[in-house]
């Protein structure tokens, strides 16, 4: 789990909390999100009632993101979305990621007063039905119980943060009567039938009342099936073995139940052949499973069952005939993977729609020219049952054979999972979907869904690396690919920007190839047209001698933005594949989106490099050595946004000692960095010019106001006499400094503050008198080190105070490094961080 402790007890707590919340809200599914190790993301830790794969797009959600789970975490308040319209209105990005009609509840989970996660419950979207107050209180109670349990785990040293894939939790099952197995010993030559307790229970008796003979067994057999028992006894005497015989026996309350009798020879009772020969066997109560399957086989309609993940678990004989495939080739597989005419993504999306809405859905599919089938899906939290029947072609539906819809289904504004409303074609009444089921519709193509999903995901990507990660995470699972490579053009040569799935070293010969090279990735780009190879033979015949790995089909997509060549995207598949016209058009459209995103990201990366260079030039390269004090500074840029901000610090020698200063200009931009440079220069000039601390702050404030930059800034300025440790401090809207004493005791200094710089040109700033004893350390810092989304800044300051109190290191620079170590390792740091430490040597040091 990437270093995060995870115990069986932790998983049990998450599972019980999820099940309890789903039951409390009357939902059909749900899950638990927990904070990531960095605290910048929420990660799905447990999911129940719906397949994990359906929620993959929202496994990890930025804490600052526009999603309901993130807002509940930040605000500490529950969010209730009662239907798809409300979800689209309030959280459109969630509606794009999961375009299905469902209701949902998001309740924050707190442990010891700190929000650590969010409970999510999915509910059926019923018109005009909202979550009633009693149900809301029950969900709140489930969240409180989960929070208490997580707090207990944390006290035991277990981290309650999450970095792994979610665990799958099964909701309670209301199952049919299960099969039971009783065992017996049978001595055919003597008629002794020694049954165990379970065997007697199947026969509706206990061992004491059961006679222990074949005659006693016969007394419990339904008269019509006595011949089958006598045949079994004859087999036992004549051959010493018993084939399977079905009998109806009188069970509890003398009600008939179907059982199977089977036995095998066990050899002599005690050495050698003889009259002691006996058999061991089993009496199997089949429950209702076998009879249900037999009933399904007698129906004229095709029936099938999919598990929660969409794999086929059962199909009756009629379904085999209608689908045109043998059960042995279907069971354990996704139907849309093994039946070519079901390969359009929209059909898989119907399964997704049924599972996430928990509402029946119907649609029409053309299996071949003039051969149409109507499917109806009936879901529950453990999977779905499907019905398939032949129907007449809908009016006006014509096109080439091959199983793809030749036009989009008509209907409302819904996503790919929406079915046609009443009045859509459903074929003859006697052959249409089951009575009471939704009307069928021709499933709409999955193209728009794929394009929208990719576009939505790319809006969150800023850098080239982020774009490449999004493209990989979207394309490979969407098209069942195994390899992906992204090349970009630089100086008329192709350079690898990203790859996933290729054998080590395989792509090295292609690095830096010219745009004149005869390679499919290059020619796709120079011609502007995608190239598809449906088998290895097609590729090697078109490009003799080209290296080939284990892939068997490929798609080479040109990446062109505004008429400019950006690069190529190569997809590899591990089996021969027929690229439908729909897939080709979708991949071509996605190539355009990828090209635009890559071009934007390349410009961003180039601009960020310039901005970072500017910022590094403005910050001090080294701090001056001042007798009687030790100083150490540390700066970390944010990992999101412009990667450049207005955080700064400085150490200035003055006529009255040494001044240590830290500040933060609002925003993340080149303008913020420029203002930061001007303020740093101004503070240095005013300090060396003999101004008092309050004078330095007042003059800097007037300067920023006169610049009219439209930006404000915070600042903390401390002037220190190294010989005596006496200091004067001024604060303009900045966070209070910390002071660690020689004995380790660390306090937050009470320094009166004035308004932010640049707000009021005439503002005055009070001065606080401080004393830094020998061996003490003064810490100035910016908000990026202590602020976390959804948490009070006071808690962050207290965490920093505690860390400073317990951090011991050989030098002040090592102390600074350790204080920012956790932030340095965070991949999604929203804000810049600046830290400046000033220490006085111990007495006699």
Residue pairs with C-beta under 8 A, 6 or more apart in sequence:
1 162
1 163
1 164
2 37
2 163
2 164
3 37
3 163
4 37
4 159
4 161
4 162
4 163
4 164
5 157
5 158
5 159
6 164
7 153
7 158
9 153
9 158
10 153
10 158
10 160
11 46
11 167
13 146
13 149
13 150
13 153
14 32
14 45
14 46
14 146
14 167
14 169
15 46
15 48
15 167
15 169
16 146
16 149
17 32
17 46
17 109
17 119
17 142
17 143
17 145
17 146
17 149
18 30
18 31
18 32
18 46
18 47
18 48
18 119
18 169
19 48
19 169
19 171
19 172
20 142
20 145
20 146
21 27
21 30
21 107
21 119
21 121
21 139
21 142
21 143
21 146
22 28
22 29
22 30
22 48
22 49
22 121
22 122
22 171
24 121
24 135
24 138
24 139
24 141
24 142
25 105
25 121
25 123
25 131
25 135
25 138
25 139
26 123
26 135
27 49
27 105
27 121
27 122
27 123
28 49
28 50
28 122
28 123
28 124
28 358
28 380
28 381
29 47
29 48
29 49
29 50
29 121
29 122
29 171
29 358
29 381
30 47
30 48
30 49
30 119
30 120
30 121
30 122
31 44
31 45
31 46
31 47
31 48
31 55
31 119
31 120
31 166
32 44
32 45
32 46
32 109
32 117
32 118
32 119
32 120
32 146
33 42
33 43
33 44
33 45
33 61
33 69
33 73
33 117
33 118
33 120
34 42
34 43
34 45
34 116
34 117
34 160
34 161
34 162
35 41
35 42
35 43
35 63
35 73
35 116
35 117
35 160
35 161
35 162
36 42
36 43
36 60
36 161
36 162
36 163
37 159
37 161
37 163
38 825
38 826
38 827
38 828
38 829
39 63
39 161
39 788
39 789
39 826
40 62
40 63
40 64
40 789
40 826
40 827
40 828
40 829
40 830
41 60
41 61
41 62
41 63
41 828
42 60
42 61
42 62
42 63
42 69
42 70
42 73
42 117
42 118
43 59
43 60
43 162
43 163
43 164
43 166
44 55
44 58
44 59
44 60
44 166
45 117
45 162
45 164
45 166
45 167
46 166
46 167
46 168
46 169
47 55
47 166
47 167
47 168
47 169
48 168
48 169
48 170
48 171
48 381
49 122
49 171
49 381
50 122
50 308
50 355
50 356
50 381
51 308
51 309
51 310
51 355
52 59
52 165
52 166
52 168
53 309
53 310
54 98
54 352
54 355
54 356
55 98
55 166
56 477
57 97
57 98
57 453
57 457
58 67
58 69
58 94
58 97
58 98
59 165
59 166
61 67
61 69
61 70
62 70
62 460
62 828
63 70
63 73
63 74
63 789
63 790
64 70
64 74
64 789
64 830
65 93
65 460
66 91
66 92
66 93
67 91
67 93
67 94
68 79
68 81
68 87
68 90
68 91
68 94
68 104
68 106
69 106
69 118
69 120
71 79
71 106
72 78
72 79
72 106
72 107
72 108
72 118
73 108
73 115
73 117
73 118
73 789
73 790
74 789
74 790
75 108
75 790
76 108
76 110
76 115
76 790
77 108
78 105
78 106
78 107
78 108
78 136
78 139
78 140
79 105
79 106
80 103
80 104
80 105
80 106
80 130
80 131
80 136
81 87
81 90
81 91
81 103
81 104
81 105
82 103
82 125
82 129
82 130
82 131
83 101
83 103
83 125
83 127
84 95
84 100
84 101
84 102
84 125
84 414
87 94
87 95
87 104
88 95
93 456
96 452
96 453
96 456
97 453
97 456
98 356
99 414
99 415
99 416
99 417
99 449
100 352
100 353
100 356
100 357
100 415
100 417
101 125
101 353
101 357
101 359
101 414
101 417
101 418
102 122
102 123
102 124
102 125
102 356
102 357
102 358
103 122
103 123
103 124
103 125
103 126
103 131
104 120
104 121
104 122
104 123
105 119
105 120
105 121
105 123
105 131
105 136
105 139
106 118
106 119
106 120
107 118
107 119
107 120
107 121
107 139
107 140
107 142
107 143
108 115
108 117
108 118
108 119
108 143
109 115
109 116
109 117
109 118
109 119
109 143
109 146
109 147
109 150
110 116
110 143
110 144
110 147
111 147
111 148
111 150
111 151
111 154
111 160
112 151
112 154
114 791
114 795
115 790
115 791
116 147
116 150
116 160
116 161
117 146
117 150
117 160
119 139
119 142
119 143
119 146
121 139
122 356
123 131
124 357
124 358
124 359
125 357
131 139
150 160
153 160
154 160
170 382
171 381
171 382
173 382
176 287
176 288
176 289
176 292
177 287
177 288
178 287
179 284
179 285
179 286
179 287
179 289
180 198
180 201
180 202
180 284
180 285
180 287
181 198
181 282
181 283
181 284
181 285
182 195
182 196
182 197
182 198
182 199
182 200
182 201
182 202
182 282
182 283
182 284
182 285
183 195
183 196
183 198
183 199
183 280
183 281
183 282
183 283
184 193
184 194
184 195
184 196
184 199
184 263
184 280
184 281
184 282
184 283
185 192
185 193
185 194
185 266
185 278
185 279
185 280
186 192
186 193
186 194
186 214
186 236
186 263
186 278
186 279
186 280
186 281
187 193
187 276
187 277
187 278
188 233
188 236
188 237
188 240
188 277
188 278
188 279
189 237
189 275
189 277
190 275
191 213
191 214
191 215
192 212
192 213
193 212
193 213
193 214
193 216
193 217
194 212
195 203
195 207
195 210
195 212
195 217
195 283
196 207
197 206
197 207
199 283
200 206
200 207
200 210
201 252
202 249
202 251
202 257
202 259
202 283
202 285
203 210
203 217
203 220
203 249
203 250
203 251
203 283
204 220
204 249
204 250
204 251
204 252
204 253
204 254
205 220
210 216
211 219
214 229
214 233
217 229
218 226
218 229
220 249
220 250
221 229
221 247
221 248
221 249
221 250
222 247
222 248
222 249
222 250
222 256
224 248
225 246
225 247
225 248
228 245
228 246
228 247
229 245
229 247
229 261
231 245
232 242
232 245
232 261
232 263
235 241
235 242
235 243
236 242
236 263
236 279
240 265
240 277
240 279
241 263
241 264
241 265
241 279
242 261
242 262
242 263
242 264
242 279
242 281
243 262
244 260
244 261
244 262
245 260
245 261
245 262
246 258
246 259
246 260
246 261
247 258
247 259
247 260
247 261
248 256
248 257
248 258
248 259
249 256
249 257
249 259
250 256
251 257
251 285
257 285
258 285
258 286
258 290
258 291
259 283
259 284
259 285
259 286
260 282
260 283
260 284
260 286
261 281
261 282
261 283
262 281
262 282
262 284
263 279
263 280
263 281
263 282
264 279
264 280
264 281
265 277
265 279
266 278
266 279
266 280
267 277
268 274
268 276
268 277
269 276
269 277
269 278
270 276
293 314
293 316
296 303
296 314
296 316
297 316
297 317
299 316
299 318
300 318
301 318
301 387
301 388
301 389
301 434
302 315
302 316
302 318
302 319
302 320
302 321
302 322
302 323
302 387
302 388
302 389
303 314
303 315
303 316
303 318
303 319
303 385
303 386
303 387
303 388
304 312
304 314
304 315
304 316
304 319
304 323
304 385
304 386
304 388
305 312
305 313
305 314
305 315
305 383
305 384
305 385
305 386
306 312
306 313
306 335
306 351
306 383
306 384
306 386
307 313
307 382
307 383
308 355
308 381
308 382
308 383
310 334
310 335
310 348
310 351
310 355
311 332
311 333
311 334
312 330
312 331
312 332
312 333
312 334
312 335
313 331
313 332
313 383
314 331
315 323
315 327
315 330
315 331
319 388
320 326
320 327
320 330
322 373
322 388
322 389
322 390
323 330
323 335
323 339
323 388
324 339
324 367
325 338
325 339
329 338
330 338
334 348
335 342
335 347
336 342
336 343
336 344
336 345
336 347
336 348
337 343
337 480
339 403
340 402
340 403
340 578
341 365
341 366
341 367
341 368
341 402
341 403
341 404
342 365
342 403
343 403
343 580
344 403
344 404
344 405
344 443
344 445
344 446
344 580
344 582
345 416
345 445
345 446
345 449
345 450
345 478
346 405
346 416
346 443
346 444
346 445
346 446
346 449
347 363
347 365
347 443
348 446
349 415
349 416
349 417
349 443
349 446
349 449
350 361
350 363
350 375
350 377
350 417
350 419
350 443
351 377
351 384
352 417
353 361
353 415
353 416
353 417
353 418
354 360
354 361
354 377
354 378
354 379
354 384
354 417
355 379
355 384
356 417
357 379
357 417
358 379
358 380
358 381
359 379
359 438
360 376
360 377
360 378
360 379
360 437
360 438
361 376
361 377
361 417
361 419
361 438
362 374
362 375
362 376
362 377
362 419
362 426
362 433
362 437
362 438
362 439
362 440
362 441
363 374
363 375
363 409
363 419
363 420
363 440
363 441
363 442
363 443
364 372
364 373
364 374
364 375
364 391
364 394
364 425
364 426
364 427
364 440
364 441
364 442
364 443
365 372
365 373
365 375
365 403
365 405
365 443
366 372
366 393
366 397
366 399
366 401
366 403
366 404
366 405
366 406
367 373
367 403
368 401
368 402
368 403
369 400
369 401
370 393
371 390
372 390
372 391
372 392
372 393
372 394
372 397
372 427
373 388
373 389
373 390
373 391
374 388
374 389
374 390
374 391
374 426
374 427
374 431
374 432
374 433
374 440
375 386
375 387
375 388
375 440
376 386
376 387
376 388
376 433
376 434
376 437
376 438
376 440
377 384
377 385
377 386
378 384
378 385
378 386
378 387
378 437
387 433
387 434
387 437
389 431
389 432
389 433
390 431
391 426
391 427
391 428
391 431
391 432
391 440
392 427
392 428
392 431
394 425
394 426
394 427
394 442
395 425
397 406
397 407
397 425
397 442
398 406
399 406
399 407
400 406
402 580
404 445
404 580
404 581
404 582
405 442
405 443
405 444
405 445
407 442
408 442
408 444
408 445
409 419
409 420
409 424
409 441
409 442
409 443
409 444
410 420
410 424
410 441
411 418
411 419
411 420
411 421
411 424
411 441
412 418
412 421
415 449
416 443
416 444
416 446
416 448
416 449
419 438
419 439
419 440
419 441
420 439
420 440
420 441
420 442
421 439
422 439
423 439
424 439
424 440
424 441
425 440
425 441
425 442
426 432
426 433
426 439
426 440
427 440
432 439
432 440
433 439
433 440
445 582
446 582
446 586
447 582
447 585
447 586
447 589
450 478
450 586
450 590
451 586
451 589
451 590
451 593
453 474
453 478
454 470
454 471
454 474
454 475
454 590
454 593
454 594
455 593
457 470
457 473
457 474
458 467
458 470
458 471
458 593
458 594
458 597
460 466
460 470
461 467
461 469
461 470
461 597
461 601
462 601
462 604
462 640
462 641
463 601
463 604
463 605
463 608
464 488
464 497
464 598
464 601
464 602
464 605
465 498
466 601
467 594
467 597
467 598
467 601
468 486
468 497
468 498
469 498
470 597
471 484
471 486
471 498
471 569
471 594
471 597
472 484
472 498
472 500
475 481
475 484
475 569
475 571
475 590
476 482
476 484
476 500
476 501
476 571
479 571
479 573
479 583
479 587
480 573
481 501
481 571
481 572
481 573
482 501
482 551
482 572
482 573
482 574
483 499
483 500
483 501
483 502
483 549
483 551
483 570
483 571
483 572
484 498
484 499
484 500
484 501
484 569
484 570
484 571
484 572
485 496
485 498
485 499
485 500
485 502
485 507
485 521
485 569
485 570
486 496
486 497
486 498
486 499
486 559
486 567
486 568
486 569
486 570
486 594
486 598
487 494
487 495
487 496
487 497
487 510
487 521
487 567
487 568
487 569
487 570
488 494
488 495
488 497
488 559
488 566
488 567
488 598
488 602
489 495
489 515
489 525
489 565
489 566
489 567
492 514
492 515
493 512
493 513
493 514
493 515
494 510
494 511
494 512
494 513
494 514
494 515
494 517
494 521
494 522
494 525
494 567
494 568
495 511
495 512
496 507
496 510
496 511
497 567
497 598
499 507
501 572
502 549
502 572
503 549
503 550
506 547
506 549
509 547
510 519
510 521
513 519
513 522
514 522
515 522
515 525
515 526
515 565
516 522
518 543
519 543
519 546
520 531
520 533
520 539
520 542
520 543
520 546
520 554
520 556
521 556
521 568
521 570
522 568
523 531
523 556
524 530
524 531
524 556
524 557
524 558
524 568
525 558
525 559
525 560
525 565
525 567
525 568
526 565
527 558
528 558
528 560
529 558
530 555
530 556
530 557
530 558
530 584
530 587
530 588
530 591
531 555
531 556
532 553
532 554
532 555
532 556
532 579
532 584
533 539
533 542
533 553
533 554
533 555
533 556
534 553
534 576
534 577
534 578
534 579
535 552
535 553
535 576
536 548
536 551
536 552
536 553
536 576
539 546
539 548
539 554
540 546
540 548
549 572
550 574
551 572
551 573
551 574
552 573
552 574
552 575
552 576
552 577
553 572
553 573
553 575
553 576
553 577
553 579
554 570
554 571
554 572
554 573
555 570
555 571
555 579
555 587
556 568
556 569
556 570
557 568
557 569
557 570
557 571
557 587
557 588
557 590
557 591
557 594
558 565
558 568
558 591
558 595
559 565
559 566
559 567
559 568
559 569
559 591
559 594
559 595
559 598
560 566
560 591
560 592
560 595
561 592
561 595
561 596
561 598
561 599
562 596
562 599
564 599
566 595
566 598
566 599
566 602
567 595
567 598
569 591
569 594
571 587
579 587
608 642
608 643
608 644
610 670
611 642
611 643
611 644
611 669
611 670
611 673
612 637
612 643
612 644
614 644
614 670
614 673
614 674
615 637
615 644
615 645
615 673
615 676
618 648
618 673
618 676
618 677
618 680
619 635
619 648
619 649
620 633
620 649
620 650
620 651
623 631
623 632
623 633
623 651
624 651
624 653
626 651
626 653
626 658
626 722
627 722
628 722
628 723
628 840
628 841
629 658
629 720
629 722
629 838
629 839
629 840
630 811
630 812
630 838
630 839
630 840
630 841
631 651
631 660
631 812
631 836
631 837
631 838
631 839
632 811
632 812
632 813
632 815
632 816
632 836
632 837
633 649
633 651
633 816
633 834
633 835
633 836
633 837
634 816
634 817
634 819
634 820
634 833
634 834
634 835
634 836
635 647
635 648
635 649
635 832
635 833
635 834
635 835
636 784
636 820
636 823
636 824
636 829
636 832
636 833
637 643
637 644
637 645
637 832
638 645
638 668
638 784
638 829
638 830
638 831
638 832
639 826
639 827
639 828
639 829
639 830
640 828
640 829
640 830
641 668
641 830
642 668
642 669
642 670
643 668
644 668
644 669
644 670
644 672
644 673
644 832
645 664
645 665
645 667
645 668
645 672
645 673
645 676
645 831
645 832
646 663
646 664
646 665
646 666
646 667
646 668
646 672
646 673
646 675
646 676
646 711
646 713
646 832
647 662
647 663
647 664
647 665
647 676
647 782
647 784
647 832
647 833
647 834
648 662
648 663
648 664
648 665
648 676
648 679
648 680
648 834
649 660
649 661
649 662
649 663
649 780
649 834
649 835
649 836
650 660
650 661
650 662
650 680
650 683
650 684
651 658
651 659
651 660
651 661
651 836
651 838
652 658
652 659
652 660
652 661
652 683
652 684
652 687
652 688
653 659
653 688
654 687
654 688
654 690
654 719
655 688
655 690
656 719
656 721
657 719
657 720
657 721
657 722
658 719
658 720
658 722
659 687
659 693
659 696
659 717
659 718
659 719
659 720
660 717
660 718
660 720
660 778
660 780
660 836
660 838
661 683
661 687
661 715
661 716
661 717
661 718
661 780
661 836
662 715
662 716
662 734
662 780
662 781
662 782
662 834
662 836
663 676
663 679
663 680
663 683
663 713
663 714
663 715
663 716
663 734
663 757
663 782
664 713
664 714
664 715
664 734
664 782
664 783
664 832
664 834
665 672
665 673
665 675
665 676
665 679
665 711
665 712
665 713
666 672
666 711
666 712
666 713
667 711
668 831
668 832
671 709
671 711
672 711
675 704
675 707
675 709
675 711
675 713
676 713
678 703
678 707
679 700
679 703
679 704
679 713
679 715
679 757
682 699
682 700
682 703
683 696
683 700
683 715
683 717
686 695
686 696
686 699
686 700
687 696
687 717
687 719
691 699
692 719
692 728
692 767
693 717
693 718
693 719
693 728
693 729
693 730
693 767
694 730
694 764
694 765
694 766
694 767
696 717
696 730
697 715
697 717
697 730
697 732
697 754
697 757
697 765
698 763
698 764
698 765
700 715
700 757
701 732
701 757
701 758
701 760
701 761
701 763
701 765
702 761
704 711
704 712
704 713
704 757
704 758
705 758
705 759
705 760
705 761
706 761
707 758
709 758
711 758
712 733
712 756
712 757
712 758
712 759
713 732
713 756
713 757
713 758
714 732
714 733
714 734
714 735
714 756
714 757
715 731
715 732
715 733
715 734
715 757
716 729
716 730
716 731
716 732
716 734
716 735
716 737
716 751
716 780
717 729
717 730
717 731
718 727
718 728
718 729
718 730
718 737
718 770
718 778
718 780
718 838
719 727
719 728
719 729
720 726
720 727
720 772
720 778
720 838
721 727
722 840
725 771
725 772
725 773
725 774
725 776
725 840
726 769
726 770
726 771
726 772
727 769
727 770
727 771
727 772
727 778
728 767
728 768
728 769
728 770
729 737
729 749
729 751
729 767
729 768
729 770
730 751
730 754
730 765
730 766
730 767
730 768
731 751
731 752
731 753
731 754
731 765
731 768
732 753
732 754
732 755
732 756
732 757
732 763
732 765
733 753
733 754
733 755
733 756
733 757
734 753
735 781
735 782
735 783
735 786
735 793
735 797
736 748
736 749
736 750
736 751
736 753
736 797
737 748
737 749
737 751
737 778
737 779
737 780
738 746
738 747
738 748
738 749
738 778
738 779
738 781
738 797
738 800
738 801
738 804
739 746
739 747
739 749
739 770
739 772
739 776
739 777
739 778
739 779
740 746
740 776
740 777
740 779
740 804
740 805
741 747
741 773
741 775
741 776
742 773
742 774
742 775
742 776
742 842
744 805
744 806
745 805
746 801
746 802
746 804
746 805
747 801
748 797
748 801
749 768
749 770
750 768
751 768
751 770
752 766
752 768
753 766
754 763
754 764
754 765
754 766
755 763
772 778
772 838
772 840
773 840
774 840
774 841
774 842
774 843
774 845
775 839
775 840
775 841
775 842
775 843
775 845
776 839
776 840
777 804
777 812
777 815
777 837
777 838
777 839
778 837
778 838
778 839
779 800
779 804
779 819
779 835
779 836
779 837
780 835
780 836
780 837
780 838
781 800
781 833
781 834
781 835
781 836
782 831
782 832
782 833
782 834
782 835
783 793
783 831
784 823
784 829
784 830
784 831
784 832
784 833
784 834
785 796
785 800
785 819
785 820
785 823
785 833
785 834
785 835
786 793
786 796
786 797
786 799
786 800
787 793
787 796
787 831
788 796
789 830
800 819
803 818
803 819
804 815
804 819
807 815
807 818
807 819
808 815
809 815
809 817
809 818
812 837
812 839
815 837
816 835
816 837
819 835
820 833
820 835
823 829
823 833
